[in-house]
Amino acid sequence: MHSRTLIALAAAALAAAPVAAQTPDATLDRAVAAYATVKTARISFQQTIDNPLTGTSVKSHGELQQRRPSRFEVKFTEPAGDRIVSDGEFVWVYLPSTNPGQVIRAKADAEGSGAPDFAAQFLESPRDNYTVTGGGAATIDGSATHSVIMKPRSASSPFARVTLWVNDSDALLRRVETVDGSGVTRQITVTRFSRNAPVDASAFVFHVPAGVKVFDGPSGS
C-alpha cells in the first residue's frame, strides 16, 4: 500500500478515537500523523525564554513560513528586523537586535545550524530520540489540548525535557516547551497555524545587507 495512503488511514483512525480517553502515546501519534500531512505552513507564534541563571525573561513574536522539507523563514515582528532563513542549502541567522553587523551562515543540514522548525525535530520519528514520560488534558487560551512530556534518550541531547501540547481539534501543535540542562526554558505558543497555505517564494531567499559581515557556522557531515 502506498505510504501516503497509510498516513491518511492512520490519521483518520486516530482522529476517530475519543480524544479525552487518549493516552500521551496516542496523543503523540495523532500529532505525528497530522504533521505528516503538512507540506507548507504559515504559523504565527509567541516565544518566551526564561533563564534562571540570569533571572531574565525575553519575549518575542513573529511568523514562520515553511515549505518542507528544507525551506523556511522566521521573521520576527518583535524584535523587528530579526530573521532566520533556510534557502535549502544554507541557514542564515540574522539577529541585529542582539548581534548588529553580522549574520551567521551554516549548512542547512548541520547540527546546531539554528533551524527553527520546532515541529520536525519532535514529530519526525520521535521515539528514536525520546521516550514518552507523561502528559494529560490542558486548556491553552480557551483551546482544548492534550500534552505529551518527553525525555531524550541520549545524554548529548540539548534538552533535558520536552513538552508538546497538541490541539484536540486538528492534532496540530499548539505549544512547545523545551528545558535545557541549565534550566533555560523556551516556550513557543502558536497563535495561528495555516496548514498547506500559500507561502512567499521570496521568504526563502536571504540577501546580505550592506555592511554586514558573514561568519560561517557549523558545517554538515
N, CA, C and O of each residue as an XYZ file, in Angstrom:
884
protein
N       0.843     -1.201      0.000
C       0.000      0.000      0.000
C       0.873      1.243      0.000
O       1.918      1.264      0.651
N       0.462      2.278     -0.720
C       1.254      3.500     -0.840
C       1.398      4.156      0.519
O       0.461      4.156      1.318
N       2.588      4.725      0.788
C       2.860      5.315      2.105
C       1.905      6.452      2.430
O       1.506      6.607      3.583
N       1.529      7.256      1.426
C       0.599      8.355      1.689
C      -0.769      7.824      2.097
O      -1.457      8.430      2.918
N      -1.163      6.678      1.514
C      -2.434      6.070      1.887
C      -2.392      5.598      3.329
O      -3.360      5.763      4.071
N      -1.258      5.005      3.730
C      -1.104      4.562      5.112
C      -1.186      5.724      6.078
O      -1.824      5.623      7.126
N      -0.533      6.841      5.727
C      -0.573      8.026      6.579
C      -1.998      8.535      6.726
O      -2.431      8.878      7.826
N      -2.730      8.583      5.606
C      -4.108      9.062      5.635
C      -4.985      8.164      6.493
O      -5.811      8.656      7.261
N      -4.810      6.830      6.368
C      -5.593      5.893      7.169
C      -5.268      6.035      8.653
O      -6.163      6.003      9.498
N      -3.974      6.193      8.966
C      -3.574      6.356     10.360
C      -4.160      7.623     10.945
O      -4.660      7.620     12.070
N      -4.101      8.715     10.181
C      -4.643      9.986     10.663
C      -6.137      9.885     10.908
O      -6.646     10.404     11.901
N      -6.851      9.205      9.988
C      -8.298      9.056     10.135
C      -8.643      8.216     11.363
O      -9.577      8.538     12.097
N      -7.891      7.143     11.583
C      -8.153      6.277     12.728
C      -7.916      7.000     14.041
O      -8.698      6.871     14.984
N      -6.818      7.774     14.097
C      -6.503      8.489     15.327
C      -7.497      9.602     15.592
O      -7.862      9.856     16.740
N      -7.938     10.270     14.524
C      -8.905     11.350     14.681
C     -10.240     10.822     15.178
O     -10.972     11.523     15.877
N     -10.560      9.565     14.811
C     -11.840      8.994     15.204
C     -11.854      8.542     16.658
O     -12.922      8.392     17.251
N     -10.678      8.324     17.236
C     -10.614      7.863     18.623
C     -11.040      8.982     19.567
O     -10.760     10.150     19.296
N     -11.722      8.644     20.686
C     -12.131      9.675     21.646
C     -10.907     10.385     22.225
O     -10.074      9.755     22.877
N     -10.797     11.691     21.989
C      -9.607     12.416     22.409
C      -9.455     12.395     23.924
O      -8.344     12.252     24.434
N     -10.566     12.537     24.646
C     -10.498     12.614     26.106
C      -9.921     11.342     26.710
O      -9.369     11.372     27.810
N     -10.045     10.216     25.993
C      -9.595      8.941     26.530
C      -8.194      8.567     26.059
O      -7.674      7.518     26.439
N      -7.586      9.403     25.248
C      -6.305      9.040     24.664
C      -5.158      9.161     25.665
O      -5.129     10.071     26.493
N      -4.234      8.244     25.573
C      -3.017      8.271     26.378
C      -2.032      9.262     25.768
O      -2.216      9.666     24.620
N      -0.988      9.668     26.498
C       0.047     10.523     25.909
C       0.661      9.908     24.650
O       0.971     10.629     23.702
N       0.841      8.583     24.631
C       1.385      7.944     23.429
C       0.451      8.127     22.246
O       0.907      8.394     21.134
N      -0.849      7.987     22.470
C      -1.812      8.171     21.392
C      -1.845      9.628     20.929
O      -1.991      9.903     19.738
N      -1.709     10.553     21.872
C      -1.663     11.974     21.510
C      -0.458     12.261     20.619
O      -0.570     12.982     19.628
N       0.687     11.698     20.973
C       1.870     11.882     20.139
C       1.652     11.294     18.751
O       2.050     11.901     17.757
N       1.029     10.126     18.667
C       0.766      9.514     17.366
C      -0.157     10.386     16.520
O       0.023     10.476     15.305
N      -1.140     11.028     17.144
C      -2.030     11.944     16.414
C      -1.235     13.104     15.833
O      -1.430     13.493     14.682
N      -0.328     13.656     16.653
C       0.471     14.794     16.195
C       1.403     14.399     15.061
O       1.574     15.162     14.110
N       2.009     13.220     15.146
C       2.900     12.745     14.087
C       2.125     12.581     12.785
O       2.592     12.999     11.725
N       0.940     11.971     12.861
C       0.131     11.767     11.654
C      -0.311     13.094     11.043
O      -0.315     13.245      9.821
N      -0.682     14.053     11.888
C      -1.116     15.355     11.377
C       0.043     16.100     10.726
O      -0.122     16.717      9.673
N       1.221     16.039     11.358
C       2.375     16.748     10.801
C       2.802     16.161      9.462
O       3.320     16.879      8.608
N       2.590     14.872      9.274
C       2.956     14.225      8.014
C       2.154     14.766      6.840
O       2.562     14.604      5.690
N       1.017     15.407      7.110
C       0.195     15.969      6.035
C       0.586     17.403      5.687
O       0.046     17.981      4.744
N       1.517     17.978      6.437
C       1.921     19.368      6.216
C       2.983     19.445      5.118
O       4.051     18.845      5.235
N       2.684     20.179      4.063
C       3.654     20.433      3.000
C       4.175     21.867      3.067
O       5.370     22.116      2.913
N       3.261     22.800      3.299
C       3.622     24.191      3.543
C       2.860     24.665      4.775
O       1.859     24.066      5.170
N       3.344     25.741      5.372
C       2.673     26.262      6.560
C       3.005     27.738      6.750
O       4.083     28.211      6.391
N       2.053     28.432      7.319
C       2.264     29.796      7.828
C       1.819     29.764      9.284
O       0.664     29.464      9.586
N       2.746     30.074     10.178
C       2.499     29.917     11.607
C       2.859     31.212     12.329
O       4.005     31.657     12.276
N       1.899     31.804     12.991
C       2.176     32.940     13.868
C       2.436     32.410     15.274
O       1.764     31.483     15.726
N       3.407     32.995     15.959
C       3.811     32.442     17.246
C       4.235     33.532     18.219
O       4.561     34.656     17.838
N       4.217     33.150     19.495
C       4.791     33.951     20.568
C       5.823     33.082     21.268
O       5.606     31.883     21.445
N       6.945     33.673     21.668
C       8.019     32.916     22.289
C       8.468     33.604     23.576
O       8.591     34.828     23.637
N       8.707     32.793     24.593
C       9.248     33.292     25.849
C      10.441     32.430     26.245
O      10.345     31.203     26.248
N      11.563     33.063     26.578
C      12.747     32.351     27.040
C      13.047     32.822     28.452
O      13.353     33.993     28.677
N      12.954     31.888     29.411
C      13.237     32.187     30.813
C      14.583     31.580     31.183
O      14.804     30.381     31.016
N      15.483     32.426     31.690
C      16.827     31.978     32.051
C      17.025     32.150     33.553
O      17.199     33.271     34.030
N      17.000     31.037     34.311
C      17.161     31.156     35.766
C      18.571     31.565     36.173
O      18.775     32.035     37.292
N      19.549     31.393     35.284
C      20.925     31.757     35.613
C      21.099     33.271     35.666
O      21.866     33.793     36.474
N      20.374     33.967     34.790
C      20.476     35.431     34.743
C      19.248     36.116     35.336
O      19.241     37.329     35.549
N      18.211     35.325     35.599
C      16.987     35.899     36.134
C      16.227     36.730     35.118
O      15.474     37.630     35.490
N      16.418     36.435     33.825
C      15.777     37.216     32.769
C      14.687     36.410     32.072
O      14.704     35.179     32.051
N      13.748     37.147     31.506
C      12.689     36.564     30.691
C      12.561     37.413     29.437
O      12.273     38.606     29.521
N      12.773     36.802     28.268
C      12.759     37.523     26.996
C      11.574     37.046     26.173
O      11.397     35.845     25.969
N      10.767     37.981     25.702
C       9.596     37.654     24.899
C       9.789     38.145     23.465
O      10.391     39.192     23.229
N       9.269     37.370     22.514
C       9.314     37.767     21.110
C       8.115     37.158     20.400
O       7.447     36.271     20.931
N       7.853     37.649     19.192
C       6.795     37.042     18.383
C       7.079     37.302     16.917
O       7.865     38.183     16.569
N       6.432     36.526     16.063
C       6.676     36.654     14.630
C       5.907     35.612     13.859
O       4.914     35.065     14.339
N       6.391     35.335     12.624
C       5.718     34.377     11.742
C       6.744     33.446     11.121
O       7.829     33.872     10.727
N       6.389     32.176     11.037
C       7.177     31.169     10.339
C       6.469     30.817      9.044
O       5.291     30.458      9.053
N       7.191     30.921      7.917
C       6.726     30.370      6.652
C       7.610     29.173      6.334
O       8.821     29.207      6.554
N       6.998     28.123      5.818
C       7.742     26.887      5.619
C       7.283     26.162      4.355
O       6.090     26.076      4.064
N       8.255     25.647      3.619
C       7.982     24.690      2.560
C       8.862     23.480      2.825
O      10.070     23.519      2.589
N       8.273     22.432      3.303
C       9.048     21.252      3.635
C       9.619     20.618      2.364
O       8.993     20.655      1.305
N      10.841     20.022      2.488
C      11.498     19.702      3.746
C      12.560     20.703      4.206
O      13.008     20.617      5.349
N      12.979     21.649      3.359
C      14.222     22.359      3.693
C      14.154     23.871      3.614
O      15.170     24.536      3.816
N      13.002     24.432      3.328
C      12.924     25.887      3.195
C      12.000     26.475      4.246
O      10.879     26.008      4.445
N      12.496     27.514      4.918
C      11.674     28.179      5.919
C      12.203     29.597      6.140
O      13.339     29.930      5.802
N      11.340     30.400      6.714
C      11.723     31.737      7.166
C      11.029     32.017      8.487
O       9.821     31.823      8.616
N      11.798     32.476      9.469
C      11.234     33.040     10.691
C      11.487     34.539     10.638
O      12.633     34.989     10.633
N      10.412     35.298     10.597
C      10.507     36.753     10.543
C       9.891     37.315     11.824
O       8.683     37.227     12.048
N      10.748     37.888     12.648
C      10.277     38.415     13.918
C       9.690     39.810     13.716
O      10.268     40.655     13.032
N       8.534     40.026     14.323
C       7.970     41.378     14.371
C       8.362     42.063     15.673
O       8.278     43.286     15.786
N       8.786     41.283     16.645
C       9.343     41.805     17.896
C      10.354     40.786     18.412
O       9.951     39.714     18.864
N      11.644     41.081     18.361
C      12.260     42.328     17.889
C      12.246     42.436     16.360
O      12.634     41.510     15.648
N      11.793     43.585     15.887
C      11.672     43.816     14.456
C      13.040     43.756     13.790
O      14.026     44.268     14.319
N      13.086     43.125     12.627
C      14.316     43.046     11.846
C      15.067     41.742     12.004
O      15.874     41.394     11.142
N      14.827     41.008     13.084
C      15.472     39.703     13.264
C      14.849     38.699     12.289
O      13.639     38.696     12.062
N      15.712     37.847     11.719
C      15.226     36.936     10.674
C      16.123     35.704     10.610
O      17.343     35.815     10.724
N      15.523     34.541     10.429
C      16.240     33.291     10.212
C      15.675     32.663      8.946
O      14.463     32.492      8.818
N      16.557     32.320      8.009
C      16.118     31.835      6.696
C      16.888     30.580      6.323
O      18.104     30.516      6.505
N      16.185     29.584      5.803
C      16.826     28.453      5.145
C      16.442     28.472      3.678
O      15.262     28.415      3.333
N      17.455     28.554      2.809
C      17.191     28.549      1.367
C      17.339     27.155      0.765
O      17.338     26.998     -0.456
N      17.464     26.151      1.617
C      17.632     24.779      1.171
C      19.070     24.322      1.200
O      19.345     23.127      1.304
N      19.998     25.273      1.107
C      21.421     24.961      1.175
C      22.053     25.494      2.450
O      22.827     24.803      3.113
N      21.709     26.742      2.786
C      22.258     27.376      3.983
C      21.134     27.871      4.888
O      20.038     28.198      4.432
N      21.438     27.915      6.184
C      20.596     28.615      7.146
C      21.304     29.918      7.490
O      22.473     29.916      7.877
N      20.586     31.030      7.344
C      21.113     32.357      7.636
C      20.456     32.870      8.911
O      19.230     32.960      8.984
N      21.254     33.202      9.904
C      20.745     33.698     11.186
C      21.170     35.157     11.329
O      22.339     35.461     11.563
N      20.205     36.039     11.184
C      20.466     37.486     11.203
C      19.656     38.093     12.341
O      18.435     38.218     12.247
N      20.344     38.468     13.416
C      19.692     38.974     14.624
C      20.283     40.331     14.995
O      21.040     40.431     15.960
N      19.947     41.372     14.242
C      20.534     42.686     14.520
C      20.145     43.247     15.880
O      20.800     44.165     16.374
N      19.095     42.716     16.495
C      18.699     43.229     17.814
C      19.740     42.889     18.879
O      19.882     43.612     19.865
N      20.466     41.788     18.679
C      21.473     41.378     19.664
C      22.882     41.318     19.089
O      23.857     41.483     19.823
N      22.999     41.082     17.779
C      24.314     40.988     17.129
C      24.329     41.835     15.857
O      24.349     41.290     14.754
N      24.320     43.146     16.000
C      24.272     44.006     14.819
C      25.539     43.876     13.984
O      26.634     43.692     14.516
N      25.373     43.976     12.663
C      26.528     43.984     11.765
C      27.054     42.624     11.399
O      28.118     42.527     10.786
N      26.324     41.529     11.764
C      26.811     40.206     11.405
C      25.650     39.258     11.105
O      24.538     39.431     11.603
N      25.940     38.258     10.282
C      24.996     37.191     10.005
C      25.763     35.878     10.062
O      26.895     35.795      9.585
N      25.150     34.853     10.643
C      25.761     33.526     10.716
C      25.197     32.680      9.579
O      23.982     32.597      9.400
N      26.089     32.054      8.814
C      25.681     31.171      7.720
C      26.157     29.756      8.038
O      27.339     29.545      8.312
N      25.249     28.792      8.003
C      25.601     27.403      8.290
C      24.949     26.496      7.263
O      23.900     26.829      6.710
N      25.557     25.366      7.010
C      24.943     24.386      6.125
C      23.597     23.976      6.704
O      23.461     23.780      7.912
N      22.604     23.848      5.827
C      21.243     23.590      6.289
C      21.115     22.269      7.029
O      20.230     22.108      7.869
N      22.002     21.315      6.716
C      21.911     20.015      7.371
C      22.875     19.877      8.535
O      23.064     18.779      9.058
N      23.489     20.988      8.950
C      24.482     20.926     10.026
C      23.805     20.932     11.381
O      22.833     21.657     11.593
N      24.317     20.124     12.300
C      23.817     20.132     13.671
C      24.133     21.479     14.305
O      25.258     21.971     14.224
N      23.118     22.068     14.939
C      23.334     23.366     15.570
C      23.261     24.523     14.600
O      23.732     25.618     14.907
N      22.666     24.296     13.410
C      22.593     25.361     12.408
C      21.551     26.413     12.759
O      21.486     27.457     12.111
N      20.737     26.153     13.771
C      19.740     27.128     14.181
C      18.391     26.944     13.514
O      17.545     27.837     13.573
N      18.172     25.785     12.873
C      16.898     25.541     12.200
C      15.745     25.622     13.195
O      15.749     24.901     14.193
N      14.751     26.488     12.946
C      13.702     26.708     13.936
C      12.430     25.907     13.697
O      11.376     26.278     14.214
N      12.493     24.818     12.929
C      11.310     24.006     12.708
C      11.024     23.227     13.985
O      11.477     22.096     14.162
N      10.258     23.863     14.869
C      10.047     23.285     16.191
C       9.196     22.027     16.127
O       9.149     21.271     17.098
N       8.514     21.781     14.998
C       7.703     20.571     14.878
C       8.532     19.389     14.414
O       8.445     18.310     15.001
N       9.344     19.568     13.361
C      10.057     18.453     12.746
C      10.960     17.730     13.731
O      11.006     16.500     13.750
N      11.671     18.483     14.543
C      12.649     17.836     15.427
C      12.003     16.967     16.496
O      12.680     16.152     17.123
N      10.686     17.132     16.714
C       9.999     16.330     17.719
C       8.952     15.383     17.129
O       8.480     14.479     17.820
N       8.583     15.581     15.854
C       7.497     14.789     15.277
C       7.938     13.905     14.112
O       7.119     13.169     13.560
N       9.202     13.961     13.730
C       9.708     13.036     12.723
C      10.450     11.913     13.453
O      11.547     12.126     13.969
N       9.856     10.729     13.494
C      10.415      9.564     14.214
C      10.768      9.921     15.656
O      11.908      9.709     16.069
N       9.833     10.451     16.427
C      10.158     10.955     17.773
C      10.660      9.882     18.724
O      11.484     10.170     19.592
N      10.184      8.657     18.581
C      10.592      7.630     19.536
C      12.012      7.138     19.305
O      12.551      6.397     20.127
N      12.623      7.540     18.199
C      14.047      7.253     18.022
C      14.894      8.064     18.989
O      15.985      7.647     19.381
N      14.377      9.230     19.370
C      15.160     10.162     20.181
C      14.570     10.438     21.562
O      15.258     10.976     22.429
N      13.305     10.078     21.774
C      12.642     10.429     23.028
C      11.801      9.269     23.547
O      11.364      8.409     22.783
N      11.585      9.262     24.847
C      10.610      8.382     25.469
C       9.494      9.241     26.046
O       9.749     10.330     26.561
N       8.259      8.756     25.963
C       7.114      9.473     26.499
C       7.014      9.173     27.990
O       6.938      8.012     28.393
N       7.014     10.222     28.803
C       7.024     10.034     30.255
C       5.763     10.543     30.944
O       5.616     10.356     32.152
N       4.851     11.180     30.218
C       3.635     11.663     30.857
C       2.877     12.611     29.967
O       3.197     12.767     28.789
N       1.864     13.246     30.537
C       1.035     14.186     29.805
C      -0.410     14.068     30.239
O      -0.757     13.199     31.039
N      -1.260     14.948     29.710
C      -2.671     14.922     30.065
C      -3.414     16.076     29.424
O      -2.839     16.837     28.646
N      -4.685     16.206     29.747
C      -5.520     17.258     29.171
C      -5.126     18.619     29.723
O      -4.735     18.742     30.884
N      -5.233     19.642     28.874
C      -4.915     21.011     29.284
C      -5.662     21.978     28.367
O      -5.993     21.646     27.228
N      -5.916     23.170     28.882
C      -6.563     24.215     28.091
C      -5.593     25.377     27.920
O      -5.037     25.880     28.897
N      -5.392     25.807     26.659
C      -4.493     26.917     26.356
C      -5.295     28.003     25.649
O      -5.776     27.809     24.533
N      -5.431     29.139     26.308
C      -6.178     30.265     25.740
C      -7.542     29.827     25.218
O      -7.974     30.268     24.153
N      -8.210     28.970     25.960
C      -9.541     28.528     25.590
C      -9.586     27.339     24.654
O     -10.670     26.839     24.355
N      -8.426     26.866     24.177
C      -8.380     25.727     23.262
C      -8.097     24.437     24.034
O      -7.198     24.393     24.874
N      -8.866     23.398     23.745
C      -8.657     22.097     24.383
C      -7.458     21.409     23.752
O      -7.373     21.293     22.529
N      -6.532     20.953     24.584
C      -5.337     20.262     24.106
C      -5.030     19.086     25.021
O      -5.580     18.954     26.114
N      -4.135     18.238     24.534
C      -3.519     17.214     25.367
C      -2.009     17.392     25.272
O      -1.474     17.673     24.200
N      -1.334     17.228     26.396
C       0.110     17.410     26.418
C       0.828     16.070     26.389
O       0.272     15.036     26.758
N       2.072     16.117     25.943
C       2.963     14.963     25.930
C       4.300     15.410     26.505
O       4.898     16.367     26.014
N       4.768     14.731     27.530
C       6.071     15.041     28.130
C       7.056     13.981     27.668
O       6.798     12.784     27.793
N       8.198     14.434     27.129
C       9.161     13.515     26.552
C      10.545     13.758     27.137
O      10.934     14.894     27.411
N      11.274     12.666     27.321
C      12.641     12.725     27.833
C      13.595     12.208     26.765
O      13.356     11.143     26.196
N      14.679     12.941     26.476
C      15.632     12.490     25.458
C      16.280     11.163     25.842
O      16.556     10.908     27.014
N      16.515     10.334     24.846
C      17.197      9.056     25.073
C      18.703      9.260     25.230
O      19.365      8.498     25.935
N      19.240     10.282     24.574
C      20.681     10.496     24.568
C      21.085     11.582     25.554
O      20.416     12.609     25.667
N      22.164     11.355     26.256
C      22.687     12.358     27.188
C      23.255     13.565     26.461
O      23.458     14.620     27.062
N      23.511     13.410     25.166
C      24.066     14.521     24.394
C      22.985     15.448     23.836
O      23.300     16.432     23.167
N      21.735     15.145     24.102
C      20.645     15.998     23.631
C      20.766     17.389     24.238
O      21.190     17.524     25.386
N      20.399     18.437     23.481
C      20.431     19.788     24.056
C      19.316     20.030     25.064
O      19.298     21.061     25.736
N      18.383     19.081     25.173
C      17.228     19.268     26.050
C      17.227     18.248     27.177
O      17.636     17.100     27.002
N      16.755     18.694     28.340
C      16.529     17.783     29.454
C      15.089     17.284     29.460
O      14.802     16.184     29.934
N      14.183     18.111     28.925
C      12.767     17.740     28.881
C      12.084     18.517     27.760
O      12.418     19.671     27.491
N      11.131     17.870     27.117
C      10.340     18.496     26.055
C       8.868     18.230     26.347
O       8.484     17.100     26.647
N       8.050     19.271     26.257
C       6.607     19.107     26.407
C       5.912     19.668     25.168
O       6.171     20.796     24.749
N       5.027     18.860     24.596
C       4.234     19.273     23.442
C       2.769     19.343     23.852
O       2.280     18.470     24.569
N       2.073     20.374     23.402
C       0.624     20.467     23.576
C      -0.017     20.336     22.200
O       0.297     21.103     21.290
N      -0.910     19.372     22.048
C      -1.495     19.024     20.761
C      -2.974     19.394     20.770
O      -3.708     19.006     21.679
N      -3.409     20.137     19.767
C      -4.808     20.527     19.682
C      -5.714     19.301     19.588
O      -5.445     18.384     18.813
N      -6.781     19.287     20.374
C      -7.747     18.203     20.262
C      -8.454     18.218     18.913
O      -8.831     17.163     18.403
N      -8.638     19.398     18.330
C      -9.445     19.519     17.119
C      -8.747     18.993     15.869
O      -9.334     18.224     15.108
N      -7.487     19.406     15.651
C      -6.824     19.051     14.395
C      -5.486     18.338     14.592
O      -4.819     18.004     13.612
N      -5.084     18.100     15.838
C      -3.845     17.391     16.188
C      -2.585     18.147     15.807
O      -1.502     17.561     15.794
N      -2.697     19.441     15.495
C      -1.522     20.262     15.235
C      -0.975     20.803     16.557
O      -1.702     20.902     17.546
N       0.301     21.147     16.563
C       0.922     21.641     17.789
C       0.367     23.007     18.168
O       0.251     23.901     17.329
N       0.032     23.153     19.430
C      -0.437     24.437     19.960
C       0.653     25.129     20.761
O       0.725     26.357     20.808
N       1.513     24.312     21.400
C       2.603     24.875     22.197
C       3.730     23.851     22.296
O       3.496     22.643     22.341
N       4.955     24.367     22.329
C       6.140     23.541     22.536
C       6.974     24.186     23.634
O       7.200     25.396     23.624
N       7.429     23.371     24.579
C       8.299     23.885     25.641
C       9.509     22.970     25.767
O       9.373     21.752     25.881
N      10.693     23.571     25.745
C      11.929     22.821     25.956
C      12.650     23.373     27.172
O      12.619     24.575     27.437
N      13.300     22.479     27.909
C      14.115     22.859     29.057
C      15.488     22.243     28.850
O      15.602     21.033     28.659
N      16.543     23.074     28.888
C      17.883     22.528     28.680
C      18.515     22.147     30.019
O      17.897     22.279     31.075
N      19.755     21.672     29.953
C      20.418     21.189     31.155
C      20.679     22.254     32.195
O      20.897     21.929     33.363
N      20.662     23.526     31.802
C      20.876     24.628     32.745
C      19.571     25.175     33.295
O      19.574     26.094     34.114
N      18.458     24.612     32.848
C      17.164     25.078     33.311
C      16.560     26.188     32.477
O      15.502     26.714     32.823
N      17.218     26.556     31.373
C      16.667     27.587     30.486
C      15.447     27.012     29.778
O      15.528     25.963     29.139
N      14.321     27.701     29.896
C      13.052     27.227     29.351
C      12.644     28.093     28.167
O      12.568     29.317     28.274
N      12.382     27.442     27.039
C      11.881     28.129     25.843
C      10.470     27.631     25.568
O      10.254     26.432     25.390
N       9.518     28.544     25.534
C       8.136     28.175     25.278
C       7.631     28.913     24.036
O       7.662     30.142     23.968
N       7.172     28.142     23.069
C       6.633     28.697     21.826
C       5.151     28.357     21.769
O       4.776     27.185     21.788
N       4.315     29.379     21.701
C       2.871     29.191     21.612
C       2.393     29.623     20.232
O       2.651     30.744     19.795
N       1.701     28.726     19.560
C       1.179     29.005     18.219
C      -0.146     29.749     18.353
O      -1.065     29.274     19.020
N      -0.240     30.912     17.720
C      -1.486     31.674     17.740
C      -2.288     31.488     16.456
O      -3.492     31.741     16.428
N      -1.612     31.041     15.385
C      -2.311     30.722     14.125
C      -1.477     29.713     13.356
O      -0.274     29.903     13.179
N      -2.114     28.640     12.898
C      -1.417     27.594     12.137
C      -2.225     27.342     10.873
O      -3.272     26.697     10.917
N      -1.732     27.856      9.736
C      -2.392     27.646      8.452
C      -1.663     26.535      7.712
O      -0.578     26.740      7.167
N      -2.270     25.366      7.703
C      -1.642     24.195      7.090
C      -1.834     24.224      5.577
O      -2.931     24.485      5.083
N      -0.739     23.949      4.842
C      -0.740     23.892      3.373
C      -1.268     25.184      2.753
O      -1.959     25.173      1.735
N      -0.919     26.293      3.398
C      -1.296     27.613      2.897
C      -0.270     28.093      1.868
O       0.870     27.629      1.878
N      -0.656     29.014      0.982
C       0.328     29.600      0.058
C       1.438     30.304      0.843
O       1.174     30.957      1.853
N       2.667     30.167      0.378
C       3.813     30.826      1.002
C       4.525     31.678     -0.043
O       4.351     31.476     -1.245
N       5.327     32.631      0.426
C       6.032     33.554     -0.463
C       7.394     32.981     -0.833
O       8.209     32.707      0.048
N       7.650     32.797     -2.122
C       8.950     32.268     -2.551
C      10.086     33.172     -2.093
O      11.175     32.689     -1.781
N       9.842     34.481     -2.048
C      10.890     35.427     -1.646
C      11.269     35.269     -0.178
O      12.331     35.728      0.241
N      10.407     34.623      0.607
C      10.708     34.444      2.031
C      11.901     33.534      2.240
O      12.557     33.602      3.279
N      12.194     32.675      1.260
C      13.254     31.680      1.408
C      14.553     32.120      0.739
O      15.405     31.297      0.403
N      14.687     33.416      0.554
C      15.901     33.996     -0.035
C      16.457     35.013      0.955
O      15.717     35.837      1.492
N      17.772     34.947      1.194
C      18.393     35.912      2.095
C      19.451     36.702      1.340
O      20.367     36.126      0.752
N      19.320     38.019      1.359
C      20.312     38.912      0.779
C      21.066     39.584      1.925
O      20.460     40.201      2.801
N      22.377     39.460      1.911
C      23.183     40.041      2.980
C      23.097     41.563      2.907
O      23.440     42.151      1.881
N      22.644     42.205      3.980
C      22.552     43.676      3.958
C      23.924     44.320      3.811
O      24.937     43.750      4.215
N      23.945     45.499      3.234
C      25.197     46.235      3.047
C      25.867     46.481      4.399
O      25.218     46.879      5.366
N      27.168     46.238      4.448
C      27.936     46.485      5.658
C      27.884     45.376      6.691
O      28.505     45.488      7.748
N      27.145     44.296      6.400
C      27.014     43.195      7.342
C      28.032     42.114      6.998
O      28.147     41.725      5.836
N      28.775     41.621      7.993
C      29.786     40.596      7.788
C      29.155     39.208      7.943
O      28.294     38.988      8.795
N      29.614     38.276      7.090
C      29.132     36.906      7.138
C      30.136     36.029      7.877
O      31.318     36.016      7.533
N      29.677     35.299      8.887
C      30.522     34.358      9.627
C      29.975     32.957      9.406
O      28.769     32.730      9.498
N      30.874     32.017      9.113
C      30.474     30.648      8.865
C      30.221     29.916     10.173
O      31.033     29.975     11.096
N      29.088     29.225     10.246
C      28.752     28.430     11.395
C      29.111     26.976     11.180
O      30.036     26.689     10.420
N      28.414     26.038     11.821
C      28.749     24.614     11.707
C      28.627     24.126     10.286
O      27.808     24.634      9.520
N      29.438     23.141      9.919
C      29.382     22.509      8.615
C      28.725     21.158      8.747
O      28.831     20.500      9.782
N      28.050     20.747      7.699
C      27.414     19.440      7.698
C      28.431     18.331      7.612
O      29.581     18.551      7.232
N      27.996     17.126      7.969
C      28.909     15.973      7.945
C      29.024     15.422      6.542
O      29.746     14.451      6.317
